[in-house]
Amino acid sequence: MANNEVRYLNPPAVEVNKKKYCRFKKLGIKYVDYKDATFLTKFVNEQGKVLPRRLTGTSLKFQRKVSTAIKRARHLALMPYVTDLLK
Amino acid sequence: MLKQYETVIILNPVLSQDQVTETVEKFKKILTDTGSVIVFENNWGLRKLAYPIQKKNTGFYYLIEFKSDGANIGKLELEYKRDERLMRFLTVSLDKHAVIYNEKKRKNAALKKKEESESVSQN
């Protein structure tokens, strides 16, 4: 019976929980431009869906601005509604 | 005080260049007739669409930033709906942060263009 406790040679790098911050507050960005598709792709996953706040760490106020900007960009075909391997 | 708006239109790619300019002139005339001031225009030209619209994969993008009062927007959008050369349009009102952002972006663009022209002239 293999001993159930697996010993690693070196401890697995437990990703220490780095403090998430709202990039808009930190950089003092006040307006999310819906025409800037390259910037908006940072807030979208591979399928083109909007990332939740718990992953991006943005504050509620700017998450709403980002999501409206993304929806406008999608309307103008600057960003796809659904795709695969967007990155 | 006139509010500031920004409208982006996507024109059918089958149009020739002068048809594109002619339709854009038509809409600008509508704006100026209703007493709104055009602050900035930008022709993005032919761009690839992220998904096909009306079975087409490219479109002429044109952006117009203007100041006007709210009543004109309804008229403008009615004209957009009537014109079949237009595939898609979006009119957005700009708050003060957006206005500052646009001005800053225009200043940087002008600055960069000046630097490029200087560097080109130097070498």
Backbone of each chain as ProteinMPNN parsed JSONL, in Angstrom:
{"seq_chain_A": "MANNEVRYLNPPAVEVNKKKYCRFKKLGIKYVDYKDATFLTKFVNEQGKVLPRRLTGTSLKFQRKVSTAIKRARHLALMPYVTDLLK", "coords_chain_A": {"N_chain_A": [[0.901, -1.17, 0.0], [0.918, 2.004, -1.085], [2.501, 4.578, 0.657], [0.218, 6.857, 1.947], [0.756, 9.485, 2.228], [2.115, 11.906, 0.364], [5.335, 12.927, -0.219], [6.791, 15.932, -1.14], [9.671, 16.92, -3.058], [10.469, 19.572, -3.012], [8.693, 22.144, -1.281], [5.448, 22.714, -2.646], [4.833, 25.625, -4.596], [2.878, 27.511, -2.898], [0.471, 29.681, -3.92], [0.824, 32.695, -2.664], [-1.665, 34.74, -1.27], [-1.888, 37.385, -3.201], [-2.415, 40.809, -2.622], [-5.338, 41.982, -3.987], [-6.025, 44.739, -6.127], [-7.866, 47.658, -7.105], [-7.384, 48.57, -10.279], [-8.171, 50.888, -11.449], [-8.628, 52.779, -9.499], [-6.105, 52.923, -8.419], [-4.474, 53.794, -10.55], [-5.768, 56.058, -11.114], [-7.564, 56.253, -13.192], [-10.334, 57.579, -14.825], [-12.259, 57.229, -16.725], [-13.661, 54.723, -18.726], [-12.889, 53.769, -21.832], [-14.93, 52.837, -24.484], [-14.052, 52.357, -26.975], [-11.53, 51.399, -26.965], [-10.382, 48.589, -27.61], [-8.241, 46.889, -27.087], [-7.508, 47.397, -24.479], [-9.793, 46.637, -23.137], [-9.832, 43.912, -23.479], [-8.422, 42.894, -21.419], [-10.159, 42.456, -19.424], [-11.676, 40.328, -20.027], [-12.456, 36.907, -20.593], [-11.123, 33.878, -22.2], [-13.26, 33.012, -23.752], [-14.422, 35.37, -24.344], [-16.026, 36.371, -22.43], [-17.186, 38.539, -19.774], [-14.973, 39.119, -17.107], [-15.335, 38.155, -13.66], [-15.542, 40.278, -10.7], [-14.12, 39.218, -8.585], [-11.945, 38.039, -9.669], [-10.651, 39.982, -11.222], [-10.498, 42.012, -9.429], [-11.469, 44.554, -9.484], [-13.148, 47.578, -8.417], [-16.64, 47.996, -7.495], [-17.853, 50.182, -8.705], [-16.243, 50.712, -10.948], [-16.318, 48.259, -12.176], [-18.868, 48.202, -13.199], [-18.678, 50.255, -15.075], [-16.793, 49.166, -16.782], [-18.147, 46.915, -17.707], [-20.303, 48.02, -19.103], [-18.871, 49.347, -21.049], [-17.682, 47.223, -22.399], [-19.937, 45.987, -23.414], [-20.818, 47.936, -25.171], [-18.655, 47.97, -26.918], [-18.903, 45.463, -27.983], [-21.287, 45.769, -29.323], [-20.499, 47.437, -31.352], [-18.972, 45.765, -32.819], [-16.31, 45.77, -32.174], [-15.423, 44.071, -30.337], [-15.784, 40.532, -29.879], [-18.895, 38.719, -29.358], [-18.973, 36.067, -28.604], [-16.298, 33.824, -28.539], [-13.439, 31.717, -29.34], [-10.333, 31.175, -27.708], [-9.466, 33.854, -27.478], [-7.324, 35.333, -26.532]], "CA_chain_A": [[0.0, 0.0, 0.0], [1.85, 3.144, -1.115], [2.124, 5.435, 1.804], [-0.681, 7.825, 1.308], [1.224, 10.866, 2.38], [3.123, 12.114, -0.688], [6.26, 13.99, 0.199], [7.387, 16.61, -2.293], [11.083, 17.233, -2.849], [10.475, 20.928, -2.423], [7.263, 22.447, -1.009], [4.803, 23.325, -3.835], [4.771, 27.096, -4.379], [1.494, 27.909, -2.64], [0.439, 31.072, -4.399], [0.392, 33.501, -1.51], [-2.781, 35.534, -1.791], [-1.39, 38.764, -3.341], [-3.543, 41.706, -2.365], [-5.888, 42.463, -5.273], [-6.353, 46.174, -6.006], [-8.627, 48.147, -8.245], [-6.37, 49.277, -11.087], [-8.653, 52.21, -11.858], [-8.39, 53.719, -8.383], [-4.662, 53.098, -8.209], [-3.874, 54.59, -11.623], [-6.507, 57.298, -11.257], [-8.318, 56.304, -14.451], [-11.692, 57.979, -14.462], [-13.224, 56.915, -17.787], [-13.302, 53.511, -19.467], [-13.254, 54.068, -23.203], [-15.442, 51.617, -25.121], [-13.428, 52.176, -28.293], [-10.183, 50.884, -26.783], [-10.656, 47.163, -27.448], [-7.101, 46.148, -26.531], [-7.534, 47.535, -23.025], [-10.939, 45.916, -22.585], [-9.639, 42.456, -23.509], [-7.83, 42.446, -20.147], [-11.242, 42.147, -18.484], [-12.523, 39.354, -20.702], [-11.694, 35.63, -20.605], [-10.837, 33.39, -23.56], [-14.482, 32.92, -24.563], [-14.961, 36.695, -24.598], [-17.014, 36.736, -21.407], [-16.653, 39.524, -18.832], [-14.432, 38.447, -15.92], [-15.962, 38.645, -12.427], [-14.715, 41.185, -9.905], [-13.23, 38.521, -7.632], [-10.695, 37.698, -10.362], [-9.911, 41.175, -11.652], [-10.254, 42.846, -8.261], [-11.857, 45.96, -9.671], [-14.223, 47.984, -7.492], [-17.973, 47.842, -8.089], [-18.145, 51.326, -9.568], [-15.551, 50.599, -12.24], [-16.757, 47.04, -12.849], [-20.05, 48.545, -14.009], [-18.238, 51.037, -16.246], [-16.108, 48.253, -17.705], [-19.086, 45.999, -18.37], [-21.05, 48.761, -20.136], [-17.945, 49.644, -22.16], [-17.516, 45.994, -23.174], [-21.165, 45.735, -24.184], [-20.837, 48.87, -26.302], [-17.649, 47.525, -27.891], [-19.459, 44.291, -28.688], [-22.308, 46.243, -30.27], [-19.818, 48.039, -32.503], [-18.142, 44.718, -33.422], [-14.888, 45.899, -31.856], [-15.102, 42.873, -29.559], [-16.751, 39.496, -30.213], [-19.796, 38.32, -28.274], [-18.456, 34.785, -28.092], [-15.233, 33.361, -29.412], [-12.566, 30.827, -28.575], [-8.921, 31.554, -27.715], [-9.406, 35.264, -27.847], [-6.004, 35.892, -26.18]], "C_chain_A": [[0.93, 1.206, 0.0], [1.473, 4.064, 0.026], [1.331, 6.631, 1.253], [-0.11, 9.242, 1.346], [2.36, 11.061, 1.372], [4.031, 13.242, -0.249], [6.861, 14.609, -1.043], [8.855, 16.882, -2.005], [11.152, 18.646, -2.297], [9.009, 21.363, -2.286], [6.63, 23.124, -2.245], [4.59, 24.814, -3.569], [3.307, 27.463, -4.166], [1.39, 29.397, -2.977], [-0.075, 31.923, -3.25], [-0.636, 34.491, -2.05], [-2.336, 36.99, -1.916], [-2.604, 39.694, -3.305], [-4.048, 42.216, -3.718], [-6.236, 43.937, -5.087], [-7.115, 46.592, -7.241], [-7.697, 49.025, -9.072], [-6.848, 50.669, -11.438], [-8.396, 53.224, -10.755], [-6.9, 53.997, -8.282], [-4.086, 53.994, -9.295], [-4.644, 55.895, -11.831], [-7.211, 57.418, -12.581], [-9.772, 56.637, -14.102], [-12.717, 57.499, -15.483], [-12.742, 55.692, -18.532], [-13.807, 53.713, -20.892], [-13.724, 52.798, -23.908], [-14.774, 51.384, -26.47], [-12.07, 51.502, -28.189], [-10.273, 49.373, -26.532], [-9.49, 46.436, -26.79], [-7.107, 46.245, -25.006], [-8.645, 46.688, -22.435], [-10.729, 44.407, -22.594], [-8.982, 41.969, -22.218], [-8.933, 41.985, -19.196], [-12.157, 41.059, -19.016], [-11.754, 38.036, -20.744], [-11.571, 35.121, -22.041], [-12.111, 33.343, -24.388], [-15.045, 34.307, -24.852], [-15.974, 37.117, -23.564], [-16.371, 37.664, -20.383], [-16.186, 38.799, -17.568], [-15.11, 38.995, -14.671], [-14.993, 39.492, -11.611], [-13.74, 40.424, -9.039], [-11.931, 38.142, -8.323], [-9.928, 38.962, -10.718], [-9.673, 42.114, -10.466], [-10.705, 44.275, -8.437], [-13.024, 46.296, -8.729], [-15.55, 47.977, -8.249], [-18.245, 48.946, -9.088], [-17.505, 51.139, -10.927], [-15.906, 49.303, -12.931], [-17.977, 47.344, -13.711], [-19.618, 49.306, -15.245], [-17.59, 50.115, -17.277], [-17.133, 47.398, -18.434], [-19.911, 46.757, -19.402], [-20.136, 49.045, -21.325], [-17.791, 48.407, -23.034], [-18.76, 45.738, -24.012], [-21.254, 46.691, -25.363], [-19.835, 48.43, -27.365], [-18.181, 46.319, -28.659], [-20.481, 44.754, -29.71], [-21.649, 46.777, -31.532], [-18.87, 47.047, -33.165], [-16.662, 44.982, -33.217], [-14.441, 44.691, -31.051], [-16.152, 41.816, -29.885], [-17.683, 39.217, -29.037], [-19.303, 37.002, -27.682], [-17.392, 34.308, -29.07], [-14.443, 32.301, -28.66], [-11.12, 31.275, -28.784], [-8.768, 32.982, -28.206], [-7.99, 35.784, -27.655], [-4.985, 35.458, -27.23]], "O_chain_A": [[1.656, 1.423, 0.97], [0.299, 4.293, 0.317], [1.702, 7.288, 0.28], [-0.494, 10.09, 0.54], [3.429, 10.464, 1.503], [3.586, 14.349, 0.051], [7.383, 13.902, -1.905], [9.244, 17.056, -0.85], [11.788, 18.906, -1.275], [8.175, 20.978, -3.106], [7.239, 24.023, -2.824], [4.217, 25.214, -2.466], [2.576, 27.699, -5.128], [2.094, 30.24, -2.422], [-1.256, 31.879, -2.907], [-0.488, 35.013, -3.155], [-2.373, 37.751, -0.949], [-3.657, 39.405, -3.874], [-3.293, 42.803, -4.493], [-6.689, 44.341, -4.016], [-7.019, 45.959, -8.293], [-7.272, 50.09, -8.624], [-6.032, 51.553, -11.7], [-8.005, 54.362, -11.013], [-6.475, 55.136, -8.086], [-3.282, 54.876, -8.992], [-4.232, 56.741, -12.624], [-7.445, 58.525, -13.067], [-10.355, 56.045, -13.195], [-13.9, 57.371, -15.166], [-11.579, 55.608, -18.925], [-15.012, 53.816, -21.124], [-13.007, 51.798, -23.93], [-14.923, 50.308, -27.049], [-11.509, 51.077, -29.199], [-10.243, 48.928, -25.384], [-9.693, 45.489, -26.031], [-6.754, 45.286, -24.32], [-8.482, 46.09, -21.371], [-11.361, 43.69, -21.819], [-8.979, 40.77, -21.942], [-8.677, 41.215, -18.27], [-13.273, 40.88, -18.529], [-10.535, 38.038, -20.912], [-11.879, 35.845, -22.988], [-12.073, 33.601, -25.591], [-16.057, 34.417, -25.545], [-16.704, 38.088, -23.761], [-15.165, 37.594, -20.144], [-16.91, 37.968, -17.021], [-15.431, 40.182, -14.62], [-13.779, 39.432, -11.806], [-12.642, 40.912, -8.773], [-10.915, 37.94, -7.657], [-8.71, 39.026, -10.546], [-8.745, 42.923, -10.496], [-10.363, 45.133, -7.624], [-13.776, 45.418, -8.307], [-15.578, 47.955, -9.479], [-18.787, 48.71, -10.167], [-18.142, 51.379, -11.953], [-15.815, 49.225, -14.156], [-18.114, 46.816, -14.814], [-20.116, 49.05, -16.341], [-17.804, 50.258, -18.48], [-17.012, 47.174, -19.639], [-20.201, 46.217, -20.47], [-20.573, 48.991, -22.474], [-17.771, 48.509, -24.26], [-18.667, 45.326, -25.169], [-21.713, 46.307, -26.439], [-20.117, 48.503, -28.562], [-17.93, 46.182, -29.856], [-20.552, 44.222, -30.818], [-22.16, 46.599, -32.637], [-18.047, 47.442, -33.991], [-15.834, 44.487, -33.982], [-13.268, 44.317, -31.061], [-17.304, 42.164, -30.145], [-17.328, 39.44, -27.879], [-19.222, 36.829, -26.466], [-17.573, 34.384, -30.286], [-14.725, 32.011, -27.497], [-10.731, 31.693, -29.874], [-8.069, 33.278, -29.175], [-7.488, 36.561, -28.467], [-3.81, 35.813, -27.134]]}, "seq_chain_B": "MLKQYETVIILNPVLSQDQVTETVEKFKKILTDTGSVIVFENNWGLRKLAYPIQKKNTGFYYLIEFKSDGANIGKLELEYKRDERLMRFLTVSLDKHAVIYNEKKRKNAALKKKEESESVSQN", "coords_chain_B": {"N_chain_B": [[-26.499, 74.705, -21.382], [-24.794, 73.087, -23.963], [-24.948, 69.6, -24.294], [-22.355, 67.072, -24.525], [-21.818, 64.744, -27.13], [-21.077, 61.521, -28.6], [-20.739, 59.804, -31.564], [-20.622, 56.742, -33.292], [-20.353, 55.281, -36.425], [-20.932, 52.513, -38.614], [-20.17, 51.752, -41.826], [-21.317, 50.247, -44.861], [-19.076, 47.982, -46.388], [-19.068, 47.701, -49.149], [-19.351, 50.086, -50.311], [-18.074, 52.787, -52.33], [-15.202, 54.97, -51.948], [-15.949, 57.656, -52.221], [-18.672, 57.511, -51.894], [-18.817, 56.866, -49.238], [-17.774, 59.175, -48.006], [-19.725, 60.895, -48.859], [-22.078, 60.048, -47.546], [-21.292, 60.498, -44.941], [-20.982, 63.221, -44.99], [-23.617, 63.931, -45.341], [-24.75, 63.281, -42.859], [-23.319, 64.934, -41.219], [-24.239, 67.326, -42.107], [-26.842, 67.242, -41.25], [-26.438, 67.431, -38.538], [-25.204, 69.968, -38.264], [-27.254, 71.515, -39.266], [-29.172, 71.356, -37.293], [-28.081, 72.966, -35.453], [-26.001, 72.003, -33.939], [-22.669, 71.637, -32.662], [-19.82, 70.482, -34.236], [-17.242, 68.801, -32.724], [-15.103, 67.105, -33.1], [-13.817, 64.886, -35.531], [-13.254, 61.566, -36.765], [-11.841, 59.37, -38.952], [-11.816, 56.034, -39.078], [-11.551, 54.372, -41.124], [-11.385, 51.4, -43.214], [-12.13, 48.565, -41.403], [-11.594, 45.389, -39.761], [-14.317, 43.376, -38.756], [-15.405, 42.09, -35.557], [-17.234, 40.116, -35.61], [-19.342, 38.734, -38.197], [-21.393, 41.173, -39.763], [-24.476, 41.552, -41.296], [-23.644, 39.607, -43.139], [-21.111, 40.516, -43.756], [-17.603, 41.067, -43.373], [-16.039, 43.249, -42.952], [-15.891, 46.809, -42.39], [-16.567, 50.35, -42.824], [-15.483, 52.525, -40.453], [-16.649, 55.387, -38.682], [-16.189, 58.238, -36.699], [-17.864, 60.691, -34.832], [-17.656, 63.5, -32.857], [-19.653, 65.616, -31.002], [-21.322, 68.637, -29.937], [-24.514, 69.1, -28.656], [-28.073, 69.742, -28.18], [-30.452, 67.627, -26.434], [-32.672, 67.048, -28.054], [-31.998, 66.76, -30.694], [-30.843, 64.331, -31.006], [-32.667, 62.286, -31.324], [-33.674, 62.854, -33.857], [-31.385, 62.54, -35.375], [-30.82, 59.81, -35.05], [-33.032, 58.723, -36.189], [-32.571, 59.316, -38.837], [-30.334, 57.753, -39.169], [-31.457, 55.212, -39.009], [-32.969, 55.169, -41.277], [-31.174, 55.232, -43.346], [-29.835, 52.942, -45.536], [-27.261, 52.405, -46.116], [-25.888, 52.205, -43.903], [-24.5, 50.079, -41.506], [-24.388, 49.814, -38.77], [-24.864, 51.743, -35.766], [-23.921, 53.898, -33.04], [-24.764, 56.021, -30.483], [-23.508, 58.043, -27.953], [-23.707, 59.627, -24.82], [-21.484, 61.983, -23.339], [-19.874, 62.153, -20.222], [-18.261, 64.377, -17.817], [-15.786, 63.29, -17.23], [-15.327, 61.752, -19.47], [-15.11, 63.645, -21.453], [-12.808, 65.01, -20.72], [-10.994, 62.935, -20.974], [-11.088, 62.44, -23.747], [-10.097, 64.843, -24.773], [-7.527, 64.825, -23.747], [-6.495, 62.638, -25.018], [-6.536, 63.495, -27.631], [-4.718, 65.534, -27.519], [-2.369, 64.152, -26.915], [-2.153, 62.613, -29.199], [-1.758, 64.562, -31.141], [0.627, 65.613, -30.212], [2.322, 63.406, -30.511], [2.262, 63.121, -33.24], [3.535, 65.437, -33.985], [6.06, 64.997, -32.95], [6.797, 62.821, -34.485], [6.867, 63.99, -37.011], [8.919, 65.801, -36.628], [11.055, 64.067, -36.096], [11.177, 62.749, -38.482], [11.858, 64.809, -40.179], [14.338, 65.387, -39.239], [16.089, 63.156, -39.671]], "CA_chain_B": [[-25.177, 74.369, -21.931], [-24.972, 71.95, -24.856], [-24.257, 68.383, -23.829], [-21.428, 66.549, -25.542], [-22.161, 63.378, -27.537], [-20.103, 60.886, -29.485], [-21.464, 58.79, -32.323], [-19.764, 55.925, -34.163], [-21.191, 54.593, -37.421], [-20.221, 51.522, -39.428], [-20.782, 51.823, -43.156], [-21.188, 49.043, -45.665], [-17.767, 48.008, -47.068], [-19.115, 47.674, -50.614], [-19.43, 51.462, -50.828], [-16.794, 53.353, -52.775], [-14.724, 55.947, -50.971], [-16.692, 58.931, -52.24], [-20.007, 57.284, -51.313], [-18.651, 56.924, -47.783], [-17.657, 60.591, -47.594], [-20.99, 61.579, -49.133], [-23.038, 59.747, -46.471], [-20.848, 61.156, -43.706], [-21.308, 64.645, -45.13], [-25.063, 64.079, -45.136], [-25.075, 63.282, -41.418], [-22.752, 66.141, -40.581], [-25.115, 68.455, -42.433], [-28.0, 67.143, -40.346], [-26.013, 67.938, -37.227], [-24.997, 71.429, -38.261], [-28.546, 72.195, -39.478], [-29.925, 71.453, -36.034], [-27.416, 73.869, -34.536], [-25.035, 71.385, -33.005], [-21.293, 71.986, -33.029], [-18.997, 69.26, -34.352], [-15.995, 69.085, -32.022], [-13.973, 66.307, -33.581], [-14.23, 63.724, -36.352], [-12.131, 60.655, -36.94], [-12.189, 58.32, -39.897], [-10.969, 54.89, -38.81], [-11.375, 53.668, -42.398], [-11.889, 50.032, -43.308], [-11.621, 47.736, -40.31], [-12.168, 44.048, -39.719], [-15.306, 43.289, -37.671], [-15.135, 40.933, -34.69], [-18.166, 39.059, -36.057], [-19.94, 39.263, -39.43], [-22.648, 41.922, -39.721], [-25.095, 41.473, -42.626], [-22.794, 38.713, -43.961], [-19.889, 41.178, -44.215], [-16.606, 40.964, -42.305], [-15.306, 44.502, -42.744], [-16.792, 47.969, -42.438], [-15.933, 51.66, -42.664], [-15.864, 53.132, -39.162], [-16.478, 56.841, -38.656], [-16.54, 58.723, -35.363], [-18.117, 62.14, -34.784], [-17.9, 63.992, -31.501], [-20.315, 66.908, -31.223], [-22.095, 69.218, -28.839], [-25.855, 69.463, -29.137], [-29.04, 69.466, -27.092], [-30.908, 66.252, -26.533], [-33.759, 66.78, -28.994], [-31.498, 66.431, -32.036], [-30.337, 62.952, -31.094], [-33.748, 61.468, -31.88], [-33.738, 63.079, -35.311], [-30.187, 61.962, -35.994], [-30.888, 58.352, -35.057], [-34.069, 58.364, -37.162], [-31.91, 59.315, -40.14], [-29.456, 56.566, -39.233], [-32.256, 53.993, -39.267], [-33.501, 55.201, -42.646], [-30.132, 55.098, -44.366], [-29.484, 51.523, -45.527], [-25.82, 52.181, -46.331], [-25.287, 52.121, -42.578], [-24.757, 48.755, -40.939], [-24.616, 49.881, -37.332], [-24.497, 53.054, -35.232], [-24.023, 53.972, -31.586], [-24.595, 57.392, -30.001], [-23.244, 57.951, -26.512], [-23.486, 60.953, -24.217], [-20.195, 61.971, -22.647], [-19.822, 62.934, -18.979], [-17.086, 65.26, -17.819], [-14.544, 62.503, -17.295], [-15.112, 61.296, -20.845], [-14.669, 64.787, -22.265], [-11.389, 65.253, -20.391], [-10.233, 61.821, -21.55], [-10.958, 62.614, -25.204], [-9.203, 65.962, -25.077], [-6.146, 64.44, -23.449], [-6.051, 61.703, -26.053], [-6.26, 64.244, -28.869], [-3.472, 66.296, -27.333], [-1.228, 63.237, -27.047], [-2.014, 62.203, -30.605], [-1.151, 65.671, -31.882], [2.025, 65.684, -29.77], [3.092, 62.315, -31.099], [2.416, 63.388, -34.672], [4.545, 66.496, -34.145], [7.392, 64.4, -32.726], [7.164, 61.988, -35.657], [7.231, 64.84, -38.159], [10.269, 66.347, -36.382], [12.111, 63.045, -36.258], [11.313, 62.447, -39.928], [12.587, 65.89, -40.854], [15.767, 65.406, -38.853], [17.007, 62.228, -40.383]], "C_chain_B": [[-25.388, 73.128, -22.789], [-24.235, 70.734, -24.298], [-23.368, 67.86, -24.944], [-21.792, 65.09, -25.843], [-21.069, 62.844, -28.451], [-20.854, 59.801, -30.236], [-20.494, 58.063, -33.243], [-20.694, 55.216, -35.138], [-20.322, 53.626, -38.203], [-20.925, 51.474, -40.773], [-20.458, 50.551, -43.921], [-19.861, 49.065, -46.419], [-17.865, 48.041, -48.582], [-19.124, 49.091, -51.181], [-18.064, 51.89, -51.336], [-16.453, 54.485, -51.821], [-15.58, 57.209, -51.003], [-18.111, 58.729, -51.733], [-19.919, 57.386, -49.794], [-18.62, 58.382, -47.34], [-18.991, 61.305, -47.803], [-21.997, 61.3, -48.014], [-22.617, 60.469, -45.192], [-21.176, 62.646, -43.791], [-22.791, 64.87, -44.866], [-25.376, 64.164, -43.645], [-24.498, 64.499, -40.734], [-23.636, 67.335, -40.879], [-26.33, 68.449, -41.51], [-27.636, 67.751, -38.999], [-25.91, 69.451, -37.257], [-26.325, 72.152, -38.496], [-29.27, 72.375, -38.159], [-29.137, 72.255, -34.999], [-26.48, 73.186, -33.564], [-23.634, 71.612, -33.568], [-20.491, 70.691, -33.104], [-17.628, 69.567, -33.762], [-14.842, 68.363, -32.683], [-14.529, 65.2, -34.454], [-13.011, 62.842, -36.551], [-12.569, 59.53, -37.863], [-11.272, 57.135, -39.65], [-10.757, 54.074, -40.085], [-11.901, 52.25, -42.31], [-11.271, 49.208, -42.189], [-12.3, 46.386, -40.321], [-13.151, 43.988, -38.549], [-15.022, 42.041, -36.847], [-16.079, 39.794, -35.047], [-18.883, 39.618, -37.276], [-21.253, 39.989, -39.151], [-23.193, 41.923, -41.136], [-24.169, 40.722, -43.59], [-21.524, 39.413, -44.439], [-18.9, 41.197, -43.063], [-15.811, 42.236, -42.098], [-16.308, 45.652, -42.831], [-15.994, 49.249, -42.293], [-16.428, 52.238, -41.343], [-15.687, 54.633, -39.26], [-16.981, 57.337, -37.316], [-16.769, 60.22, -35.444], [-18.4, 62.519, -33.337], [-18.497, 65.38, -31.643], [-21.037, 67.343, -29.965], [-23.484, 69.534, -29.386], [-26.823, 69.272, -27.989], [-29.785, 68.183, -27.431], [-31.884, 65.995, -27.655], [-33.205, 66.307, -30.332], [-31.142, 64.962, -32.152], [-31.409, 62.055, -31.71], [-33.797, 61.606, -33.385], [-32.57, 62.392, -36.002], [-30.346, 60.451, -36.125], [-31.977, 57.899, -36.025], [-33.453, 58.318, -38.549], [-30.985, 58.104, -40.278], [-30.274, 55.342, -39.631], [-32.704, 53.986, -40.721], [-32.42, 54.848, -43.65], [-29.659, 53.643, -44.407], [-28.005, 51.304, -45.819], [-25.104, 51.941, -45.014], [-25.564, 50.741, -42.007], [-25.09, 48.877, -39.459], [-24.233, 51.267, -36.843], [-24.636, 52.991, -33.723], [-23.791, 55.412, -31.186], [-24.513, 57.353, -28.49], [-23.1, 59.357, -25.97], [-22.231, 60.868, -23.368], [-20.315, 62.753, -21.346], [-18.472, 63.652, -18.92], [-15.792, 64.465, -17.865], [-14.25, 62.099, -18.727], [-14.573, 62.439, -21.692], [-13.193, 65.048, -22.02], [-10.523, 64.185, -21.036], [-10.01, 62.038, -23.041], [-9.992, 63.731, -25.523], [-7.752, 65.558, -24.848], [-5.625, 63.538, -24.566], [-5.72, 62.477, -27.334], [-4.95, 64.999, -28.735], [-2.282, 65.359, -27.526], [-1.029, 62.865, -28.505], [-1.323, 63.313, -31.387], [0.325, 65.764, -31.53], [2.841, 64.632, -30.492], [3.311, 62.611, -32.58], [3.51, 64.419, -34.872], [5.933, 65.87, -33.982], [7.796, 63.603, -33.963], [7.62, 62.893, -36.79], [8.629, 65.422, -37.911], [11.315, 65.284, -36.641], [12.285, 62.74, -37.735], [12.149, 63.544, -40.575], [14.056, 65.847, -40.47], [16.56, 64.435, -39.699], [16.744, 62.232, -41.867]], "O_chain_B": [[-26.095, 72.209, -22.376], [-23.077, 70.816, -23.89], [-23.574, 68.146, -26.123], [-22.043, 64.303, -24.93], [-20.257, 63.592, -28.996], [-21.529, 58.972, -29.626], [-19.651, 58.683, -33.891], [-21.696, 54.624, -34.737], [-19.138, 53.875, -38.431], [-22.12, 51.19, -40.853], [-19.462, 49.878, -43.66], [-19.54, 50.079, -47.04], [-16.886, 48.364, -49.255], [-18.929, 49.286, -52.381], [-17.031, 51.428, -50.849], [-17.272, 54.909, -51.006], [-15.904, 57.772, -49.958], [-18.708, 59.661, -51.195], [-20.818, 57.917, -49.142], [-19.34, 58.78, -46.424], [-19.353, 62.2, -47.039], [-22.698, 62.213, -47.577], [-23.454, 60.986, -44.453], [-21.591, 63.259, -42.808], [-23.181, 65.863, -44.251], [-26.163, 65.007, -43.214], [-25.087, 65.04, -39.798], [-23.784, 68.238, -40.056], [-26.788, 69.495, -41.049], [-28.419, 68.488, -38.4], [-26.455, 70.139, -36.394], [-26.522, 73.261, -38.001], [-29.903, 73.404, -37.92], [-29.468, 72.238, -33.813], [-26.193, 73.716, -32.491], [-23.442, 71.759, -34.775], [-20.48, 69.901, -32.159], [-16.932, 70.471, -34.224], [-13.746, 68.908, -32.819], [-15.585, 64.638, -34.161], [-11.876, 63.314, -36.51], [-13.543, 58.828, -37.59], [-10.084, 57.197, -39.966], [-9.897, 53.194, -40.13], [-12.737, 51.926, -41.466], [-10.05, 49.155, -42.041], [-13.418, 46.236, -40.814], [-12.854, 44.495, -37.467], [-14.475, 41.06, -37.351], [-15.758, 38.629, -34.812], [-19.029, 40.834, -37.4], [-22.109, 39.501, -38.413], [-22.474, 42.254, -42.079], [-23.946, 41.16, -44.718], [-20.911, 38.975, -45.412], [-19.297, 41.327, -41.905], [-14.996, 42.315, -41.179], [-17.435, 45.473, -43.293], [-14.901, 49.258, -41.726], [-17.628, 52.419, -41.139], [-14.714, 55.115, -39.84], [-18.043, 56.93, -36.845], [-15.975, 60.943, -36.046], [-19.264, 61.937, -32.681], [-17.928, 66.234, -32.323], [-21.322, 66.55, -29.067], [-23.62, 70.156, -30.44], [-26.465, 68.716, -26.951], [-29.753, 67.712, -28.568], [-31.953, 64.881, -28.173], [-33.861, 65.538, -31.035], [-31.134, 64.402, -33.249], [-31.105, 61.176, -32.516], [-33.941, 60.621, -34.109], [-32.719, 61.759, -37.047], [-30.047, 59.875, -37.171], [-31.875, 56.825, -36.618], [-33.747, 57.426, -39.344], [-30.867, 57.512, -41.35], [-29.856, 54.541, -40.468], [-32.81, 52.923, -41.334], [-32.699, 54.24, -44.683], [-29.13, 53.151, -43.411], [-27.526, 50.171, -45.782], [-23.938, 51.55, -44.965], [-26.703, 50.275, -42.011], [-25.947, 48.161, -38.942], [-23.367, 51.91, -37.437], [-25.362, 52.156, -33.185], [-22.746, 55.981, -31.503], [-25.331, 56.719, -27.825], [-22.443, 60.195, -26.587], [-21.94, 59.838, -22.76], [-20.799, 63.885, -21.347], [-17.656, 63.554, -19.836], [-14.81, 64.904, -18.464], [-13.098, 62.096, -19.163], [-13.698, 62.244, -22.536], [-12.422, 65.276, -22.952], [-9.456, 64.478, -21.577], [-8.904, 61.851, -23.548], [-9.164, 63.607, -26.424], [-6.865, 65.892, -25.634], [-4.479, 63.655, -25.0], [-4.756, 62.161, -28.031], [-4.172, 65.102, -29.683], [-1.312, 65.703, -28.201], [0.098, 62.806, -28.997], [-0.425, 63.057, -32.19], [1.173, 65.965, -32.4], [3.916, 64.918, -31.021], [4.397, 62.387, -33.114], [4.316, 64.312, -35.797], [6.854, 66.155, -34.747], [8.931, 63.672, -34.434], [8.62, 62.618, -37.453], [9.432, 65.533, -38.838], [12.323, 65.53, -37.302], [13.401, 62.499, -38.197], [13.024, 63.276, -41.398], [14.923, 66.22, -41.26], [17.542, 64.794, -40.348], [17.414, 61.519, -42.615]]}, "name": "protein", "num_of_chains": 2, "seq": "MANNEVRYLNPPAVEVNKKKYCRFKKLGIKYVDYKDATFLTKFVNEQGKVLPRRLTGTSLKFQRKVSTAIKRARHLALMPYVTDLLKMLKQYETVIILNPVLSQDQVTETVEKFKKILTDTGSVIVFENNWGLRKLAYPIQKKNTGFYYLIEFKSDGANIGKLELEYKRDERLMRFLTVSLDKHAVIYNEKKRKNAALKKKEESESVSQN"}
